[in-house]
Amino acid sequence: MAAIYECDPRWAGNWPSNGTFPAAANELICAGWTVCVNAAGEAVAGVASETFNAAGIAKSTFDNRSTAPEGGAAGAINVEVAYGVFGRKINGATPVPGDTVFVYDNETITKTPGTNGTAGSVVEVRDSIAYVYFGPQVIGLLAVAAVEAAKTAQLIIDVDAVEARAAALEANAVTAQACLPISVTCALDIATGAKLAVFANGASTTPGTQFTDSKTAAVRWNNDAAPGAIAVNVPYPSDLNDAAAVVFHALVSKVGATLGDATTLTVGAYEIVPGALHDADTDFGGATNAVVGNATSKTVTELTRSLALADVHAFPAGLCLTIKPTAGTLGTDDLVLHAAWLEYTRAVLTA
């Protein structure tokens, strides 16, 4: 069987060393100059600040100016270029073998891309001359390499972003607080151990449940110097970080605006721990901050009490909380407890 190049005159060799391009309009290209190809596929002399990539080196002088016999129209003549390694002068920093360099002018290359088109790849530098591999096949390979390098750079950016997000999530897991609601209306009256009765005005120390002002399900205490307490159990969550404090929060309001009734809550805290006696723990609660005594009646205030981390046991465990207005801080006003919760720090997963 005949080889393809014996029967097909279009065959140009396994790795062509020459090429032919139509000349751009009114263009002069001298022998030995760097030849670039414009957006229309036409040969132009290599100049700075053009985005046109190099095709090769002019094999002779090609005059397609308007004064030439052919008249200077685009494509009036063809420009023959040679592909391969050619020496070029260097503008700026000296490149090293393997560097991609760019067209500075028709005899010079530069390492600075800017708006300059790609010249080729440096194979050797000797006596201040860079020997550059020119040819469209080289430009194609460099373009592919640039695309792959950009993909790699983007992948690195993406990986860095994922790692940063993972670090942020881990930091958030360590520092962000989670909320464990407490159903205060399901509490027991510690005086009797019974479910809370409906609030009765004037019932002295006994708190009760109430749909207060038809707007909030709450526990309410009468104005009394020594109010009774309620009790509720709360299981610790499985993601509790026992190396951090747990903070009790409550939303309360007063019915009344007596300046002297700067009421606080006294919170008792007793842990229920597997393997220990259910009455073994000692109280590690205490008083919250105070409401503003003469704030407008019914103003809601958030009260808090930190439960020291030294007393917080790891999951599984539970917590019994007793809650009441601190003796002596509720004189002529009533106190309404609307909601309560525990705020805790999440533990970081170890696997």
C-alpha positions in Angstrom: 0.0 0.0 0.0 1.3 3.4 -0.9 2.1 5.8 2.0 -0.4 8.7 2.4 2.2 11.3 1.3 2.7 9.5 -2.0 -1.0 9.8 -3.0 -2.2 13.0 -1.2 -0.4 16.2 -2.1 -1.9 17.9 0.9 0.4 15.9 3.2 2.9 18.4 4.8 5.0 16.0 6.9 4.8 14.4 10.3 6.0 17.6 12.0 5.9 20.5 9.5 8.9 22.9 9.4 7.3 25.5 7.1 4.0 27.3 6.7 2.3 29.7 4.4 -0.1 32.5 5.4 -1.8 35.2 3.4 -0.3 38.6 4.1 -2.3 41.3 5.9 -3.1 44.4 4.0 -0.3 47.0 3.5 2.2 44.9 5.4 6.0 44.7 5.0 7.7 41.6 6.5 11.5 41.4 6.2 13.5 38.2 6.1 14.3 36.9 9.6 11.5 38.8 11.3 9.1 37.2 13.7 5.8 36.7 11.9 2.5 36.7 13.8 -1.0 35.8 12.7 -3.8 38.2 13.2 -7.4 37.4 14.1 -8.2 37.0 10.4 -5.4 34.4 10.0 -3.2 36.9 8.1 0.6 37.3 8.5 1.8 40.5 10.2 5.2 41.6 11.5 5.7 41.0 15.2 5.2 44.1 17.3 4.7 44.8 21.0 1.3 45.4 22.6 -0.5 43.1 20.1 -2.3 39.9 21.2 -1.3 38.1 18.0 0.7 34.9 18.6 3.8 34.2 16.6 3.7 31.7 13.7 7.4 31.5 12.9 10.2 33.3 11.2 9.9 35.0 7.7 11.9 32.9 5.2 12.5 36.0 2.9 11.2 39.6 2.5 7.5 39.9 1.7 6.3 43.3 0.6 2.5 43.7 0.5 2.4 47.5 0.9 0.1 49.5 -1.3 3.2 50.6 -3.3 4.1 47.0 -4.2 3.1 45.6 -7.6 0.4 43.3 -6.0 -1.3 46.4 -4.6 -1.3 45.7 -0.8 -4.8 44.1 -0.4 -5.2 41.5 2.3 -4.2 38.1 0.9 -2.6 39.6 -2.3 0.6 37.6 -1.5 1.5 34.7 0.7 4.1 34.9 3.5 6.3 31.8 3.9 7.5 31.2 7.5 9.9 28.6 9.0 9.0 26.7 12.2 11.8 25.6 14.6 14.3 27.1 17.0 15.5 30.6 16.3 17.6 33.1 18.3 15.9 36.3 19.4 17.1 39.3 21.4 15.8 39.6 24.9 14.0 42.6 26.4 13.9 42.7 30.2 14.6 39.7 32.5 16.5 36.8 31.0 14.4 33.7 30.5 15.5 30.2 31.2 14.9 27.0 29.2 11.3 26.0 29.5 10.0 29.5 29.9 7.1 30.7 27.7 8.1 34.0 26.1 6.2 36.7 24.3 6.6 38.9 21.2 8.2 42.2 22.0 9.0 43.2 18.4 10.0 41.6 15.2 13.4 40.5 16.5 12.9 40.5 20.3 11.1 38.5 22.9 10.2 39.2 26.5 9.1 37.3 29.6 6.4 39.8 30.3 3.1 38.8 28.8 1.1 42.1 29.1 -0.8 42.4 25.9 1.9 40.7 23.9 1.2 37.6 21.9 2.9 34.3 22.7 6.2 33.8 20.8 7.1 30.2 21.9 9.1 28.2 24.3 12.7 28.8 25.3 15.1 25.9 24.7 18.4 27.6 25.3 19.9 31.0 26.3 23.4 31.8 25.2 25.4 35.1 24.7 22.3 37.1 25.6 20.3 35.4 22.9 17.2 33.3 23.7 16.7 30.4 21.4 13.0 30.0 21.0 11.0 27.2 19.5 8.5 28.8 17.1 5.5 27.3 15.4 1.8 27.0 15.6 2.1 23.5 17.0 4.1 25.0 19.9 1.5 27.8 20.4 -1.2 25.1 20.6 0.7 23.0 23.2 1.4 26.2 25.2 -2.3 27.1 25.1 -3.3 23.7 26.3 -0.7 23.9 29.1 -2.0 27.3 30.1 -5.6 26.0 30.3 -4.5 23.1 32.4 -2.4 25.4 34.6 -5.4 27.6 35.1 -7.5 24.6 36.0 -4.9 23.4 38.5 -4.7 26.9 40.0 -8.5 27.0 40.3 -8.4 23.6 41.9 -5.9 24.8 44.4 -8.1 27.8 45.1 -11.1 25.5 45.5 -9.2 23.1 47.8 -8.0 26.1 49.8 -11.5 27.4 50.0 -12.8 24.0 51.2 -10.1 23.7 53.8 -10.8 27.2 55.0 -14.5 26.4 55.2 -13.8 23.2 57.0 -11.6 25.1 59.5 -14.4 27.7 59.9 -16.9 25.0 60.5 -14.6 23.3 63.1 -14.1 26.7 64.8 -17.8 27.2 64.7 -18.4 23.8 66.3 -15.9 24.7 69.1 -17.2 28.2 69.7 -20.8 28.5 68.5 -23.5 27.9 71.1 -26.4 25.5 70.7 -29.7 25.9 72.5 -31.5 23.2 74.6 -35.1 24.4 75.3 -36.6 23.9 78.8 -40.4 23.4 79.0 -41.1 25.6 82.0 -44.9 25.0 82.0 -44.2 21.3 82.5 -42.3 21.9 85.7 -43.2 20.6 89.1 -44.0 22.6 92.2 -41.2 21.6 94.6 -43.4 22.2 97.6 -45.7 19.4 96.6 -44.0 17.5 93.7 -47.2 18.0 91.8 -47.7 19.5 88.3 -48.2 23.2 88.6 -51.7 24.4 89.2 -53.3 27.2 87.4 -52.0 30.5 88.8 -54.3 32.1 91.4 -53.8 35.7 92.3 -53.0 36.1 95.9 -51.9 32.5 96.3 -48.8 33.7 98.2 -45.7 31.6 97.6 -47.2 29.1 95.2 -46.4 29.6 91.5 -48.8 28.5 88.8 -49.3 28.3 85.0 -51.2 31.0 83.2 -52.0 32.1 79.6 -50.9 35.6 80.6 -52.9 38.4 78.9 -53.9 35.9 76.2 -50.5 36.3 74.7 -48.0 34.0 76.4 -48.0 30.6 78.1 -46.0 31.2 81.3 -45.3 30.4 85.0 -46.3 33.3 87.3 -45.3 34.1 90.9 -47.3 36.3 93.2 -45.6 39.2 94.9 -44.1 37.5 97.9 -40.9 37.9 99.9 -40.1 34.1 99.8 -41.6 32.7 96.6 -41.7 28.9 96.1 -39.7 27.2 93.4 -40.4 25.0 90.4 -38.3 22.1 89.2 -37.7 20.6 85.8 -35.3 17.9 84.5 -33.3 18.4 81.3 -31.2 15.6 79.6 -27.8 16.7 78.3 -27.5 16.6 74.5 -25.1 14.1 72.9 -23.0 16.8 71.4 -22.4 18.6 74.7 -18.8 19.8 75.2 -18.3 19.2 78.9 -15.1 21.2 78.9 -17.1 24.4 78.5 -19.6 26.1 80.8 -23.4 25.7 80.4 -25.4 28.9 80.6 -29.0 29.1 81.9 -31.2 31.7 80.1 -34.7 32.9 81.0 -37.1 35.4 79.6 -39.1 37.1 82.3 -41.3 40.1 82.8 -42.8 41.8 85.9 -46.4 42.9 86.3 -45.7 46.2 88.0 -42.9 48.7 87.9 -41.7 49.0 91.5 -38.1 50.4 91.7 -37.2 48.2 94.7 -38.3 45.0 92.9 -35.0 44.5 91.0 -35.8 40.8 90.8 -33.3 38.1 90.2 -33.9 34.3 89.7 -32.2 31.8 92.0 -31.4 28.7 89.9 -30.5 25.5 91.6 -28.5 23.0 89.5 -28.1 19.3 90.3 -26.6 16.7 87.9 -28.0 13.2 87.4 -25.1 11.0 86.5 -25.1 7.3 85.6 -23.4 5.3 88.3 -23.8 8.0 91.0 -26.6 8.3 93.5 -29.5 10.4 92.3 -29.1 12.7 95.3 -25.3 12.8 95.3 -24.7 16.2 93.6 -24.5 19.5 95.4 -26.1 22.7 94.0 -23.9 24.5 91.5 -26.4 27.1 90.5 -26.9 30.6 91.9 -28.6 33.9 91.2 -29.0 35.5 87.8 -28.7 39.2 86.9 -31.6 41.5 87.8 -34.4 43.1 86.0 -34.7 46.8 86.1 -37.2 47.4 88.9 -38.9 50.4 87.5 -39.0 49.3 83.9 -42.4 49.6 82.3 -44.7 46.9 83.5 -44.6 43.7 81.3 -41.2 44.6 79.8 -39.4 41.3 78.9 -35.9 40.9 80.2 -33.3 38.1 79.5 -31.7 36.7 82.7 -28.7 34.4 82.7 -26.7 32.2 85.1 -23.5 30.4 84.1 -23.1 26.9 85.4 -19.4 26.3 85.9 -17.7 23.9 83.5 -16.0 22.1 86.5 -19.5 20.9 87.5 -20.7 19.9 84.0 -20.5 16.1 83.4 -20.1 14.5 80.0 -23.0 13.0 78.1 -24.9 10.9 79.1 -26.1 12.8 82.1 -29.1 15.0 83.1 -29.7 18.2 85.0 -32.4 19.1 87.5 -33.0 22.8 87.6 -35.0 24.6 90.3 -36.1 28.1 89.5 -37.7 30.8 91.7 -37.5 34.5 92.2 -34.8 35.2 94.7 -36.1 35.8 98.2 -36.4 39.4 99.0 -36.3 40.7 95.4 -40.0 40.4 94.7 -42.0 42.7 96.9 -45.1 44.3 95.4 -44.9 43.1 91.7 -45.6 39.7 90.2 -43.0 37.9 88.1 -43.8 36.0 84.9 -41.4 33.3 83.5 -42.1 33.0 79.7 -39.3 30.7 78.5 -36.0 29.2 79.5 -33.2 27.3 77.8 -29.6 26.1 78.3 -26.9 27.4 76.0 -24.0 25.0 75.6 -20.9 24.5 73.4 -20.9 21.7 70.9 -18.2 19.1 71.0 -16.0 18.6 67.9 -16.4 15.2 66.2 -13.4 12.9 66.7 -14.1 10.7 63.7 
